[in-house]
Amino acid sequence: MKHKHRKTAQQAILDAAAEIFSHNPGASLQEIADRAGVGRATLYRYFPTREKLMRELALEALRQTDEVTAPIRDQAATAKATLEAVVAAVIPLGDRFHFLSSEWAVGQDPEVASIYARQLRELAETVERAKAEGAIASDIPTRWVVSTIDMLIYAAWTSVRDGETTQRDAINLTLRTLFAGLAP
């Protein structure tokens, strides 16, 4: 029973941190503990430093990205349909993980960097398929396309966070920009 409580407290801390940091990246760990309903000592038992908390949030973001994109990648669809579905699946995660984009130290963690690099390689493979299918111009470097998709998702997250667009509109604008801007 104690193990279940540990998991619950740890997840409560992660949930609180994601919620608070998404609106205030400079929030104190005390604010996180208060929102999670745990004492500061409990928070520090799981996450002795802010960096360790950020690292775990980054790993959780990457895991959730894998969870929502794996079924899409496993389907035998066109590359364009795959990209459309990936964008539609990833943009809703922005409300929880957008703030991590500005946490440069997180990206220097070897495990985080390795997982993120794998995700970008998978995206590059899909982009190569999209180029072969004629959905994206073949003369645009794949790395440029991957970076463009990454930045469009970031722009969508920012737009939704700032109340400028709905998630649905952000998805549509991202796809429109992607396929109109990179078309053959």
Buried (B, 14 or more C-beta within 10 A) or exposed (E): EEEEEEEEBBEBBBBBBBBBBBEEBEBEBEBBBBBBEBEEEBBBBBBEEBBEBBBBBBBBBBEBBBEBBEEBBEEEBEBBBBBBBBBBBBBBBBBBBBBBBEBEEBEEBEEBEEBBEEBBEBBBBBBBBBBEEEBBEEEBEBEEBBEBBBEBBBBBBBBBBEEEBEBEEBBBBBBEBBBEEBEE
